[in-house]
């Protein structure tokens, strides 16, 4: 697994197994300079937040969200961040994070 981080410089990308979060509605262009990138497996940890708040969310598709959906996503991510910072045991957060790859969950 790659390190858990947001990638801001697309020159750091190796291959195409990344989630690309770009500004505004999708305009037919991938890998924008201003995009934020996540290793696909890493994004799986927080993907359930996006699934919860973005109607019709599709891991493999283009997803557009309005400002209300983004506000909810950001609020949930902040709550998750707090939970991760204050947890004393992995069991405290196990049901709050996702696992894109089944084996990742099995070995966690």
Order of alpha helices (4+ residues) and beta strands (2+ residues): beta-beta-alpha-alpha-alpha-alpha
